[in-house]
Amino acid sequence: MPKFKNPIFSDLYQTDCFVEPEVLEEILALGQRAVSDIEAMLDDTMNSYEEYSESLEWYQTFFATHAIFLLYELDAQTSLDKMLEVVIQDAEFHEFWYGDSVYEDLPQVLIKLGRNQTHKLMEFIEDVQTPLYNRDFASVALSQIALQYPENRTKVIDFYQAHLQHFIDNAEQLHELYPFDEEAEEEGDIPYEEYLGLLVLSLQKMGAHELAELIHECYRLELIDVETGGIEDDLDFTETKLYMPEDIFEKYQYYKNGEYGESSPYNPLNQEANKIKVEAKALETFKAVAENEEDEDWVKEQQKMKLIVKKKRSDHF
């Protein structure tokens, strides 16, 4: 556990998703004085990931979610760089700490903290050392910033014009510029066709009609994965999607009433919780056996799971 300046964070660090409103109110009352402790929690997720991924149960990982929820609620714009450190971690890291909600929660925080620092998001997206999987988080956020904060729209459109033009101008070299091999797949990266498919979805939700011609050219050059971005005939820039998340109290109430509510098997207070843990352990054992035996059915199941993950990612925002 990190050494916290504010004692309440020692309790929060060890608390699952059932955080009482009074605790949240006390932390939020600290204002920017809470930020260093929140960032310390995020540092802990990164610095101790290898250890924690082997030792922590799923219900002991919620401090990572507490941290990003609090940064969002405090509008801690000075923490954008720290959030980008989290975003650039690989897919296994994101899955361990945030699960499927990573595709919603990380962009959501980037939108709020990055609305006055769009240049940092643009630099992140343009960094050739950054895998496309990670760039998409920043791209979703940037497109939503243009929609939610219209004063940014012109420069975001200009950025995406250049970004799309880059792929068009280098169409014949994209496989060399963005190689996607077995190693990249194991690390959770995505091929450029899927990245462009996700980008097309984001730009439609932004209502970026100014980019329609460039997007049509990407389709003509067959640069876009239609399973992700849809077919060209379905392009529609009129149905914008303005994503406005709940406040932090609503988020935790959702956990209490919904996914992790009293009747949910994922509730650590539920009598069935131990059964879930046993089943999870059995699944881990099955995975290990299947991997060692190169079980064909297991391989097929993994391929199905990759398609499901792709769909979940494209469904967000």
C-alpha positions in Angstrom: 0.0 0.0 0.0 1.3 3.5 -0.8 2.0 6.0 1.9 -0.9 8.4 1.8 -0.9 12.0 3.0 -4.6 11.8 3.8 -5.5 8.9 6.1 -8.9 8.3 4.4 -7.2 7.0 1.4 -5.8 4.0 3.4 -9.4 2.9 3.9 -10.5 3.7 0.4 -7.5 1.7 -1.0 -8.9 -1.4 0.8 -12.5 -0.8 -0.1 -14.3 -2.6 -2.9 -17.1 -1.0 -5.0 -19.3 -0.4 -2.0 -18.1 3.1 -1.1 -20.4 5.1 1.1 -21.4 8.6 0.0 -20.0 10.1 3.2 -16.5 8.8 2.2 -16.8 10.3 -1.2 -17.9 13.6 0.2 -15.0 13.7 2.6 -12.5 13.0 -0.2 -14.1 15.5 -2.6 -14.0 18.2 0.1 -10.2 17.9 0.0 -10.2 19.2 -3.5 -6.8 19.3 -5.2 -5.2 18.2 -2.0 -6.5 14.8 -2.7 -4.8 14.5 -6.1 -1.4 13.3 -5.0 -2.9 10.4 -3.1 -5.1 9.5 -6.0 -2.1 9.5 -8.4 -0.3 7.4 -5.8 -3.0 4.7 -6.2 -2.5 4.8 -10.0 1.3 4.6 -9.6 0.7 1.5 -7.5 -1.4 -0.2 -10.2 1.5 0.3 -12.6 4.5 -0.2 -10.4 3.2 -3.4 -8.7 1.2 -4.8 -11.6 3.3 -8.0 -12.0 3.0 -8.8 -8.3 -0.7 -7.9 -8.0 -1.8 -9.7 -11.1 -0.6 -12.9 -9.4 -1.8 -12.2 -5.8 -5.0 -10.0 -5.8 -8.5 -11.3 -6.1 -10.8 -9.4 -8.5 -12.6 -7.7 -5.6 -9.3 -6.3 -4.3 -8.6 -4.3 -7.5 -11.2 -1.5 -7.1 -8.8 1.1 -5.9 -7.8 1.6 -9.6 -11.4 2.4 -10.5 -11.7 4.7 -7.4 -8.7 6.7 -8.6 -10.0 7.4 -12.1 -13.5 8.2 -10.9 -12.1 10.7 -8.4 -9.9 12.4 -10.9 -12.9 12.8 -13.1 -15.1 14.2 -10.4 -12.3 16.6 -9.1 -11.6 17.8 -12.7 -8.0 17.2 -11.9 -6.6 18.5 -15.2 -3.1 18.5 -13.9 -3.4 14.7 -13.8 -3.8 14.2 -17.6 -0.2 13.1 -18.0 -0.7 10.5 -15.3 -3.9 9.2 -17.0 -2.0 8.9 -20.3 0.5 6.7 -18.4 -2.4 4.5 -17.5 -3.8 4.5 -21.0 -0.5 3.5 -22.6 -0.4 0.2 -20.6 -1.2 -3.0 -22.5 -4.5 -4.7 -22.8 -3.9 -7.3 -20.1 -3.2 -4.5 -17.6 -6.4 -2.7 -18.6 -8.4 -5.9 -18.4 -7.0 -6.8 -15.0 -7.8 -3.4 -13.4 -10.8 -2.2 -15.2 -12.4 -5.1 -17.1 -14.7 -4.3 -20.0 -15.6 -0.9 -18.6 -12.1 0.3 -19.6 -13.4 1.2 -23.0 -15.9 3.7 -21.4 -14.1 4.8 -18.3 -10.7 5.8 -19.6 -12.0 7.9 -22.5 -14.5 9.5 -20.2 -11.7 10.8 -17.9 -9.6 11.9 -20.9 -12.5 13.9 -22.2 -12.8 15.9 -19.0 -9.1 16.3 -18.1 -8.0 16.9 -21.7 -10.6 19.4 -22.9 -8.2 22.3 -22.4 -5.1 20.2 -23.4 -6.1 18.7 -26.7 -2.5 19.1 -28.0 -1.5 16.4 -25.5 -4.1 14.0 -26.9 -3.1 14.8 -30.4 0.6 14.1 -29.6 -0.4 10.8 -28.0 -2.3 9.8 -31.1 0.5 10.8 -33.4 3.3 9.1 -31.5 4.6 6.4 -33.7 5.8 4.4 -30.7 2.3 4.2 -29.3 0.3 1.0 -30.3 -2.9 1.7 -32.2 -4.9 -0.1 -29.4 -3.8 2.7 -27.0 -4.2 5.5 -29.4 -7.9 4.7 -29.9 -8.6 5.7 -26.3 -7.2 9.2 -26.9 -8.9 9.4 -30.3 -12.4 8.6 -28.8 -11.8 11.3 -26.2 -10.6 13.9 -28.7 -13.6 13.4 -31.0 -15.9 13.7 -28.0 -14.2 16.9 -26.9 -15.0 18.4 -30.3 -18.6 17.5 -29.7 -19.0 18.5 -26.1 -16.8 21.6 -26.2 -17.4 23.1 -29.7 -14.7 25.7 -29.3 -12.3 22.9 -30.0 -14.1 21.6 -33.1 -12.0 23.4 -35.8 -8.7 22.3 -34.6 -9.9 18.7 -34.0 -11.3 18.6 -37.6 -7.9 19.9 -38.9 -6.1 17.3 -36.9 -8.2 14.4 -38.2 -7.9 15.7 -41.8 -4.1 15.3 -41.5 -4.4 12.0 -39.6 -6.7 10.4 -42.3 -4.6 11.8 -45.1 -1.5 10.1 -43.6 -3.2 6.7 -43.9 -4.4 7.5 -47.5 -1.0 8.8 -48.6 0.8 5.7 -47.2 -1.8 3.1 -48.2 0.7 0.9 -49.8 3.1 1.0 -46.9 0.7 0.6 -44.0 1.5 -3.0 -43.3 5.2 -2.0 -42.9 4.3 1.2 -40.9 1.9 -0.6 -38.6 3.0 -4.3 -38.6 0.6 -6.6 -36.9 2.1 -10.0 -36.1 1.6 -12.7 -33.4 3.6 -10.7 -30.9 1.5 -7.6 -31.4 -1.7 -9.6 -31.1 -0.5 -11.2 -27.8 0.2 -7.8 -26.4 -3.3 -6.7 -27.2 -2.6 -4.4 -30.1 -5.0 -4.0 -33.0 -4.4 -3.9 -36.8 -4.6 -0.5 -38.6 -7.8 -1.6 -40.4 -9.6 -2.1 -37.0 -8.2 1.2 -35.6 -9.6 3.0 -38.7 -12.9 1.3 -38.2 -13.1 2.5 -34.6 -12.0 6.0 -35.8 -14.9 6.0 -38.3 -17.3 5.2 -35.6 -16.0 8.0 -33.4 -16.1 10.5 -36.2 -19.7 9.7 -37.0 -20.7 10.1 -33.4 -18.8 13.5 -33.5 -20.8 14.5 -36.5 -17.6 15.1 -38.5 -19.3 15.6 -41.9 -16.3 17.7 -43.0 -14.3 14.4 -43.1 -16.7 12.4 -45.2 -14.7 12.6 -48.5 -11.5 11.4 -46.8 -13.4 8.6 -45.1 -14.9 7.5 -48.4 -11.4 7.4 -49.9 -10.3 5.2 -47.0 -13.1 2.8 -47.9 -12.2 2.9 -51.6 -8.6 1.9 -50.6 -10.0 -0.9 -48.4 -8.3 0.5 -45.3 -11.2 0.0 -43.0 -12.4 -3.1 -41.2 -16.1 -3.2 -42.0 -16.8 -5.6 -39.1 -15.7 -2.8 -36.8 -16.6 0.5 -38.6 -19.5 -0.7 -40.7 -20.0 -0.6 -44.4 -19.6 2.6 -46.5 -23.2 2.8 -47.4 -24.2 3.1 -43.7 -22.1 6.2 -43.0 -24.2 8.8 -41.1 -22.9 12.0 -39.6 -26.3 13.2 -38.5 -26.8 10.9 -35.5 -24.3 12.4 -33.1 -23.8 10.8 -29.7 -23.1 13.2 -26.9 -21.8 11.1 -24.0 -22.5 12.7 -20.6 -21.6 10.3 -17.8 -23.1 10.1 -14.3 -21.5 11.8 -11.4 -19.5 9.8 -9.0 -22.4 9.2 -6.6 -24.6 7.8 -9.3 -21.7 5.5 -10.4 -21.3 3.9 -7.1 -25.1 3.7 -6.6 -25.2 1.8 -9.9 -22.8 -0.7 -8.4 -24.9 -1.1 -5.4 -28.2 -1.4 -7.2 -27.0 -3.1 -10.4 -24.1 -5.2 -11.4 -22.8 -5.6 -7.9 -26.0 -5.2 -6.0 -27.1 -7.3 -3.0 -28.6 -10.0 -5.2 -25.6 -10.2 -7.5 -23.2 -13.1 -7.2 -20.4 -10.5 -7.6 -21.4 -8.9 -4.3 -18.7 -9.9 -1.8 -21.5 -9.9 0.9 -23.6 -12.4 -1.1 -23.5 -16.0 0.2 -22.9 -17.2 -3.4 -19.7 -15.1 -3.7 -17.4 -17.9 -2.5 -19.0 -20.2 -5.1 -18.1 -17.6 -7.8 -14.5 -17.5 -6.6 -14.3 -21.3 -6.8 -15.7 -21.3 -10.3 -13.3 -18.6 -11.3 -10.4 -20.6 -10.0 -11.6 -23.7 -11.8 -11.7 -21.6 -15.0 -8.1 -20.5 -14.6 -7.1 -24.1 -14.1 -9.0 -25.1 -17.3 -7.3 -22.4 -19.2 -3.9 -23.6 -18.1 -4.6 -27.2 -19.1 -6.1 -26.2 -22.4 -3.1 -24.1 -23.2 -0.7 -26.9 -22.4 -2.6 -29.4 -24.5 -3.2 -27.0 -27.3 -6.9 -27.8 -27.1 -8.5 -26.9 -30.4 -11.8 -26.1 -28.8 -10.1 -23.7 -26.4 -8.4 -22.0 -29.3 -11.8 -21.6 -31.0 -13.3 -20.2 -27.8 -10.5 -17.6 -27.6 -11.1 -16.5 -31.2 -14.8 -16.0 -30.2 -13.8 -14.0 -27.2 -11.6 -11.7 -29.4 -14.7 -11.0 -31.6 -16.7 -10.2 -28.5 -14.1 -7.8 -27.2 -14.0 -6.1 -30.5 -17.8 -5.6 -30.5 -17.7 -4.3 -26.9 -15.1 -1.8 -27.8 -16.9 -0.6 -30.9 -20.2 -0.4 -29.0 -18.8 2.1 -26.5 -19.2 5.8 -27.4 
